[in-house]
Amino acid sequence: MEQSPLTRVIRTRTDLTNEMEHSGPLFLTSSFCFDNAEDMRAAFADETDDNIYSRFSNPNVQEFVDRICILEGAAAGFATASGMSAVFASLMALLKQGDHVLSCNAVFGSTHSLLTKILPRYGIEFSYINTTNTSSWEAAVRANTKMLYLETPTNPGLDIVDLEFAGNFTRKHGILLNVDNCFATPIGQRPIDYGADLVVHSATKWIDGQGRVLGGVVVGKKNLIDEIYAFCRSTGPALSPFNAWILSKSLETLDVRMERHCSNALYIAQQLENHPRISSLKYPFLPSHPQYEIARKQMKNGGGIVCFDLKGGLEAGKTFLDKLKTLSLTANLGDTRSIASHPASTTHAKLSDAERQEVDITPGLIRISVGLEHRDDILQDILQALDA
């Protein structure tokens, strides 16, 4: 009987790992030695798969990448030092001067800066399209459009993009589909099943799951990953072997962790949905979510993020955060500990008021990354802060 992807992830080992060791060893070395000059020449000529230098490849990094590929159903991948370096590499390695990229208008703040400020320096154009109004996408395609970049669920507003529609759309126009799958994780959805060519992750978030290390990864079709590898090999955003070892071990518990994160998040969302101090609340697996049917079609769970808009706007948001006793206030998500943030003043502060309004980032929007604590303890801290 064929093993499940989760079992294959747990049992996957690098070629250099001694099978007598239950946990893979660390390869904390900057470079690797060769027995003779010919072996070294062959490695540098790419005639072998031998490790040369840890900026290029490392057994710990490769084990992590192999495991992500299994979970995402990808042919190949490359791991980077952070999530944003994975996003950057997935764009810059495949786009050139004169190209045009379409992006959903609801993206992480740093991705917004990359699209609006950095790519244009290299002659790469971009256009935002409405995340959920797919009927408007056709008009945005140009002759030089090369890629569609999506987040789903989006950060922070939890909009859901129809991946099946996106896959059909990009095939029709002969452009690449690049999906940030950070919020859902490969446990929640697999964009490649719907036609994505590339999938990127900030492994710092749910994949690590304990707020310990930074990391990123991009996986997808081998020919595309080959180009990304060549780009990263020269530009150097390599994941450290130690962080890769941590992240690889984290994948062994990703399924059970996400089960608890998601069940806690659904419970919190259900309990808060009609709270008198909340004007609106979004969670993908609540029937009230505008794209609930799409979420149920393409996601196995609703994820670990809950967003709500406080009556009273900015001041209400600040008061709420200040009154929390258990939840952390920090620039992260996907931790064992529950985290509260105020996107308008933190992760998306660099957007203009109009840009935030376009993607429903209101002054009173609160994003909760629901942790692994007992669900009633999380709820009680939120409720007492709301009462304040």
FIROMAR-310891 format. One record per residue (C-alpha): residue number from 0; residue in three letters; x, z, y. Coordinates in steps of 0.2 Angstrom, whole numbers. Layout:
(rec NUM,ALA,(X,Z,Y))
...
! end
This chain:
(rec 0,MET,(0,0,0))
(rec 1,GLU,(7,-5,17))
(rec 2,GLN,(12,10,28))
(rec 3,SER,(3,13,45))
(rec 4,PRO,(12,10,61))
(rec 5,LEU,(13,29,64))
(rec 6,THR,(21,32,47))
(rec 7,ARG,(33,18,50))
(rec 8,VAL,(38,25,67))
(rec 9,ILE,(42,42,59))
(rec 10,ARG,(52,34,45))
(rec 11,THR,(61,21,55))
(rec 12,ARG,(80,24,56))
(rec 13,THR,(95,15,64))
(rec 14,ASP,(107,6,52))
(rec 15,LEU,(121,18,57))
(rec 16,THR,(110,33,53))
(rec 17,ASN,(115,43,37))
(rec 18,GLU,(99,43,26))
(rec 19,MET,(105,61,20))
(rec 20,GLU,(101,67,38))
(rec 21,HIS,(83,72,41))
(rec 22,SER,(85,69,60))
(rec 23,GLY,(95,55,67))
(rec 24,PRO,(112,59,75))
(rec 25,LEU,(117,57,93))
(rec 26,PHE,(129,43,97))
(rec 27,LEU,(135,49,114))
(rec 28,THR,(149,36,116))
(rec 29,SER,(152,24,130))
(rec 30,SER,(159,11,119))
(rec 31,PHE,(162,6,101))
(rec 32,CYS,(178,2,91))
(rec 33,PHE,(182,-12,80))
(rec 34,ASP,(193,-14,65))
(rec 35,ASN,(202,-29,70))
(rec 36,ALA,(203,-42,84))
(rec 37,GLU,(192,-55,75))
(rec 38,ASP,(178,-43,73))
(rec 39,MET,(179,-39,92))
(rec 40,ARG,(179,-57,97))
(rec 41,ALA,(164,-61,86))
(rec 42,ALA,(154,-46,94))
(rec 43,PHE,(158,-52,111))
(rec 44,ALA,(153,-70,106))
(rec 45,ASP,(136,-63,100))
(rec 46,GLU,(140,-69,83))
(rec 47,THR,(136,-52,76))
(rec 48,ASP,(124,-38,80))
(rec 49,ASP,(138,-25,82))
(rec 50,ASN,(137,-12,96))
(rec 51,ILE,(150,-15,109))
(rec 52,TYR,(146,-4,124))
(rec 53,SER,(131,8,127))
(rec 54,ARG,(126,-2,143))
(rec 55,PHE,(122,-16,131))
(rec 56,SER,(116,-7,115))
(rec 57,ASN,(117,9,106))
(rec 58,PRO,(110,15,90))
(rec 59,ASN,(99,29,98))
(rec 60,VAL,(92,17,110))
(rec 61,GLN,(89,4,97))
(rec 62,GLU,(80,16,86))
(rec 63,PHE,(68,21,101))
(rec 64,VAL,(65,2,105))
(rec 65,ASP,(61,-2,87))
(rec 66,ARG,(49,12,86))
(rec 67,ILE,(40,6,102))
(rec 68,CYS,(39,-11,95))
(rec 69,ILE,(31,-5,79))
(rec 70,LEU,(18,4,89))
(rec 71,GLU,(14,-10,101))
(rec 72,GLY,(15,-24,88))
(rec 73,ALA,(30,-32,98))
(rec 74,ALA,(44,-43,92))
(rec 75,ALA,(58,-36,102))
(rec 76,GLY,(61,-24,117))
(rec 77,PHE,(74,-17,129))
(rec 78,ALA,(74,1,135))
(rec 79,THR,(79,6,153))
(rec 80,ALA,(84,21,163))
(rec 81,SER,(66,24,170))
(rec 82,GLY,(49,16,171))
(rec 83,MET,(52,7,187))
(rec 84,SER,(68,-1,181))
(rec 85,ALA,(57,-8,166))
(rec 86,VAL,(44,-14,178))
(rec 87,PHE,(58,-22,189))
(rec 88,ALA,(67,-30,175))
(rec 89,SER,(51,-37,168))
(rec 90,LEU,(48,-46,184))
(rec 91,MET,(66,-51,190))
(rec 92,ALA,(72,-57,174))
(rec 93,LEU,(59,-70,173))
(rec 94,LEU,(54,-75,191))
(rec 95,LYS,(65,-85,203))
(rec 96,GLN,(65,-90,221))
(rec 97,GLY,(49,-100,224))
(rec 98,ASP,(39,-92,210))
(rec 99,HIS,(22,-83,213))
(rec 100,VAL,(16,-68,204))
(rec 101,LEU,(-2,-62,203))
(rec 102,SER,(-5,-43,202))
(rec 103,CYS,(-20,-32,201))
(rec 104,ASN,(-23,-23,218))
(rec 105,ALA,(-22,-6,210))
(rec 106,VAL,(-4,-2,205))
(rec 107,PHE,(8,13,206))
(rec 108,GLY,(15,16,223))
(rec 109,SER,(33,11,219))
(rec 110,THR,(26,-5,210))
(rec 111,HIS,(17,-9,227))
(rec 112,SER,(33,-7,236))
(rec 113,LEU,(42,-18,224))
(rec 114,LEU,(29,-32,225))
(rec 115,THR,(27,-31,244))
(rec 116,LYS,(45,-27,250))
(rec 117,ILE,(58,-31,237))
(rec 118,LEU,(52,-47,228))
(rec 119,PRO,(49,-57,245))
(rec 120,ARG,(68,-54,249))
(rec 121,TYR,(72,-66,234))
(rec 122,GLY,(59,-79,239))
(rec 123,ILE,(46,-73,226))
(rec 124,GLU,(28,-73,232))
(rec 125,PHE,(14,-62,227))
(rec 126,SER,(-5,-60,228))
(rec 127,TYR,(-16,-46,224))
(rec 128,ILE,(-32,-49,215))
(rec 129,ASN,(-47,-38,213))
(rec 130,THR,(-44,-27,197))
(rec 131,THR,(-62,-28,191))
(rec 132,ASN,(-69,-44,200))
(rec 133,THR,(-62,-56,187))
(rec 134,SER,(-73,-70,194))
(rec 135,SER,(-61,-70,209))
(rec 136,TRP,(-45,-73,200))
(rec 137,GLU,(-47,-92,198))
(rec 138,ALA,(-45,-95,217))
(rec 139,ALA,(-29,-85,218))
(rec 140,VAL,(-19,-96,205))
(rec 141,ARG,(-7,-107,213))
(rec 142,ALA,(4,-122,206))
(rec 143,ASN,(19,-110,207))
(rec 144,THR,(11,-95,199))
(rec 145,LYS,(21,-89,184))
(rec 146,MET,(15,-72,179))
(rec 147,LEU,(0,-60,180))
(rec 148,TYR,(4,-42,181))
(rec 149,LEU,(-9,-28,177))
(rec 150,GLU,(-11,-10,175))
(rec 151,THR,(-25,-4,164))
(rec 152,PRO,(-31,10,166))
(rec 153,THR,(-25,9,184))
(rec 154,ASN,(-15,22,193))
(rec 155,PRO,(-23,32,200))
(rec 156,GLY,(-41,26,201))
(rec 157,LEU,(-43,23,182))
(rec 158,ASP,(-51,6,184))
(rec 159,ILE,(-51,-4,168))
(rec 160,VAL,(-46,-22,167))
(rec 161,ASP,(-53,-33,153))
(rec 162,LEU,(-38,-37,143))
(rec 163,GLU,(-47,-50,132))
(rec 164,PHE,(-52,-60,148))
(rec 165,ALA,(-34,-58,155))
(rec 166,GLY,(-27,-65,139))
(rec 167,ASN,(-38,-80,139))
(rec 168,PHE,(-35,-82,158))
(rec 169,THR,(-16,-83,157))
(rec 170,ARG,(-16,-94,142))
(rec 171,LYS,(-28,-106,151))
(rec 172,HIS,(-16,-107,166))
(rec 173,GLY,(0,-106,156))
(rec 174,ILE,(7,-91,164))
(rec 175,LEU,(14,-74,157))
(rec 176,LEU,(4,-59,155))
(rec 177,ASN,(13,-43,159))
(rec 178,VAL,(4,-26,156))
(rec 179,ASP,(9,-9,161))
(rec 180,ASN,(2,2,147))
(rec 181,CYS,(9,18,153))
(rec 182,PHE,(-8,27,155))
(rec 183,ALA,(-16,22,139))
(rec 184,THR,(0,23,128))
(rec 185,PRO,(1,12,112))
(rec 186,ILE,(-10,25,104))
(rec 187,GLY,(-24,21,116))
(rec 188,GLN,(-23,2,117))
(rec 189,ARG,(-11,-13,112))
(rec 190,PRO,(-11,-26,125))
(rec 191,ILE,(-2,-38,114))
(rec 192,ASP,(-17,-39,103))
(rec 193,TYR,(-26,-47,117))
(rec 194,GLY,(-13,-59,122))
(rec 195,ALA,(0,-50,133))
(rec 196,ASP,(17,-57,133))
(rec 197,LEU,(25,-41,139))
(rec 198,VAL,(21,-23,139))
(rec 199,VAL,(30,-10,150))
(rec 200,HIS,(30,9,149))
(rec 201,SER,(37,23,160))
(rec 202,ALA,(42,33,144))
(rec 203,THR,(45,48,156))
(rec 204,LYS,(26,51,155))
(rec 205,TRP,(16,53,139))
(rec 206,ILE,(29,45,128))
(rec 207,ASP,(41,60,132))
(rec 208,GLY,(26,71,135))
(rec 209,GLN,(36,86,140))
(rec 210,GLY,(43,83,157))
(rec 211,ARG,(61,82,151))
(rec 212,VAL,(69,65,153))
(rec 213,LEU,(67,49,162))
(rec 214,GLY,(66,32,153))
(rec 215,GLY,(57,15,152))
(rec 216,VAL,(54,1,140))
(rec 217,VAL,(48,-16,140))
(rec 218,VAL,(43,-25,124))
(rec 219,GLY,(36,-42,119))
(rec 220,LYS,(40,-59,114))
(rec 221,LYS,(58,-61,108))
(rec 222,ASN,(62,-76,119))
(rec 223,LEU,(56,-66,135))
(rec 224,ILE,(65,-50,129))
(rec 225,ASP,(81,-61,127))
(rec 226,GLU,(81,-65,145))
(rec 227,ILE,(77,-47,150))
(rec 228,TYR,(91,-41,139))
(rec 229,ALA,(103,-53,148))
(rec 230,PHE,(97,-48,165))
(rec 231,CYS,(99,-29,161))
(rec 232,ARG,(116,-31,152))
(rec 233,SER,(123,-38,168))
(rec 234,THR,(113,-27,181))
(rec 235,GLY,(115,-11,171))
(rec 236,PRO,(98,-1,171))
(rec 237,ALA,(102,6,153))
(rec 238,LEU,(94,20,145))
(rec 239,SER,(106,34,140))
(rec 240,PRO,(108,38,122))
(rec 241,PHE,(103,56,124))
(rec 242,ASN,(87,52,133))
(rec 243,ALA,(84,39,120))
(rec 244,TRP,(86,51,106))
(rec 245,ILE,(74,63,115))
(rec 246,LEU,(61,49,117))
(rec 247,SER,(62,43,99))
(rec 248,LYS,(59,61,93))
(rec 249,SER,(44,62,105))
(rec 250,LEU,(36,47,97))
(rec 251,GLU,(34,56,81))
(rec 252,THR,(22,68,89))
(rec 253,LEU,(14,55,101))
(rec 254,ASP,(-2,53,91))
(rec 255,VAL,(-6,71,89))
(rec 256,ARG,(-2,75,107))
(rec 257,MET,(-13,61,113))
(rec 258,GLU,(-27,67,102))
(rec 259,ARG,(-27,84,111))
(rec 260,HIS,(-24,77,129))
(rec 261,CYS,(-38,65,127))
(rec 262,SER,(-51,77,119))
(rec 263,ASN,(-46,90,133))
(rec 264,ALA,(-48,76,147))
(rec 265,LEU,(-65,71,140))
(rec 266,TYR,(-71,89,140))
(rec 267,ILE,(-65,92,158))
(rec 268,ALA,(-73,76,164))
(rec 269,GLN,(-90,80,156))
(rec 270,GLN,(-90,98,163))
(rec 271,LEU,(-85,92,181))
(rec 272,GLU,(-95,76,183))
(rec 273,ASN,(-110,84,192))
(rec 274,HIS,(-100,98,201))
(rec 275,PRO,(-108,100,219))
(rec 276,ARG,(-91,99,227))
(rec 277,ILE,(-86,83,219))
(rec 278,SER,(-94,67,226))
(rec 279,SER,(-88,56,212))
(rec 280,LEU,(-78,57,196))
(rec 281,LYS,(-70,44,184))
(rec 282,TYR,(-65,45,166))
(rec 283,PRO,(-65,29,155))
(rec 284,PHE,(-75,36,141))
(rec 285,LEU,(-89,43,152))
(rec 286,PRO,(-104,32,152))
(rec 287,SER,(-104,33,171))
(rec 288,HIS,(-88,24,172))
(rec 289,PRO,(-91,6,180))
(rec 290,GLN,(-81,-2,166))
(rec 291,TYR,(-86,10,152))
(rec 292,GLU,(-91,-4,140))
(rec 293,ILE,(-74,-13,142))
(rec 294,ALA,(-65,3,140))
(rec 295,ARG,(-74,6,123))
(rec 296,LYS,(-70,-11,118))
(rec 297,GLN,(-51,-11,120))
(rec 298,MET,(-46,7,120))
(rec 299,LYS,(-46,20,106))
(rec 300,ASN,(-48,34,117))
(rec 301,GLY,(-51,38,136))
(rec 302,GLY,(-33,43,140))
(rec 303,GLY,(-27,60,147))
(rec 304,ILE,(-31,57,166))
(rec 305,VAL,(-46,62,176))
(rec 306,CYS,(-49,58,194))
(rec 307,PHE,(-62,65,206))
(rec 308,ASP,(-66,63,224))
(rec 309,LEU,(-69,80,234))
(rec 310,LYS,(-82,81,247))
(rec 311,GLY,(-72,86,263))
(rec 312,GLY,(-58,73,261))
(rec 313,LEU,(-40,77,265))
(rec 314,GLU,(-42,95,270))
(rec 315,ALA,(-53,99,255))
(rec 316,GLY,(-40,91,244))
(rec 317,LYS,(-26,101,251))
(rec 318,THR,(-36,117,249))
(rec 319,PHE,(-40,113,231))
(rec 320,LEU,(-21,110,227))
(rec 321,ASP,(-16,126,236))
(rec 322,LYS,(-28,137,226))
(rec 323,LEU,(-23,131,209))
(rec 324,LYS,(-15,145,199))
(rec 325,THR,(-12,137,182))
(rec 326,LEU,(-10,118,185))
(rec 327,SER,(7,112,191))
(rec 328,LEU,(9,102,208))
(rec 329,THR,(22,90,203))
(rec 330,ALA,(27,71,204))
(rec 331,ASN,(24,67,186))
(rec 332,LEU,(10,65,173))
(rec 333,GLY,(9,65,154))
(rec 334,ASP,(16,83,152))
(rec 335,THR,(11,97,140))
(rec 336,ARG,(6,106,156))
(rec 337,SER,(-9,100,166))
(rec 338,ILE,(-4,93,183))
(rec 339,ALA,(-14,90,199))
(rec 340,SER,(-9,78,212))
(rec 341,HIS,(-16,70,228))
(rec 342,PRO,(-12,52,228))
(rec 343,ALA,(-15,48,246))
(rec 344,SER,(-2,60,252))
(rec 345,THR,(11,57,238))
(rec 346,THR,(12,43,225))
(rec 347,HIS,(2,31,236))
(rec 348,ALA,(7,37,254))
(rec 349,LYS,(16,22,258))
(rec 350,LEU,(0,11,257))
(rec 351,SER,(-9,8,273))
(rec 352,ASP,(-26,16,275))
(rec 353,ALA,(-34,-1,272))
(rec 354,GLU,(-24,-4,256))
(rec 355,ARG,(-29,13,249))
(rec 356,GLN,(-47,10,254))
(rec 357,GLU,(-46,-7,244))
(rec 358,VAL,(-42,2,228))
(rec 359,ASP,(-53,17,231))
(rec 360,ILE,(-39,30,235))
(rec 361,THR,(-49,41,246))
(rec 362,PRO,(-42,55,257))
(rec 363,GLY,(-50,68,245))
(rec 364,LEU,(-45,59,228))
(rec 365,ILE,(-37,71,215))
(rec 366,ARG,(-28,65,200))
(rec 367,ILE,(-28,77,185))
(rec 368,SER,(-16,74,171))
(rec 369,VAL,(-24,85,157))
(rec 370,GLY,(-11,95,147))
(rec 371,LEU,(-11,103,130))
(rec 372,GLU,(-17,120,136))
(rec 373,HIS,(-34,127,130))
(rec 374,ARG,(-47,116,138))
(rec 375,ASP,(-57,131,145))
(rec 376,ASP,(-41,138,153))
(rec 377,ILE,(-39,121,162))
(rec 378,LEU,(-57,120,167))
(rec 379,GLN,(-57,138,174))
(rec 380,ASP,(-42,135,185))
(rec 381,ILE,(-50,119,192))
(rec 382,LEU,(-67,128,194))
(rec 383,GLN,(-60,143,204))
(rec 384,ALA,(-50,131,215))
(rec 385,LEU,(-66,121,218))
(rec 386,ASP,(-75,137,223))
(rec 387,ALA,(-61,141,235))
! end
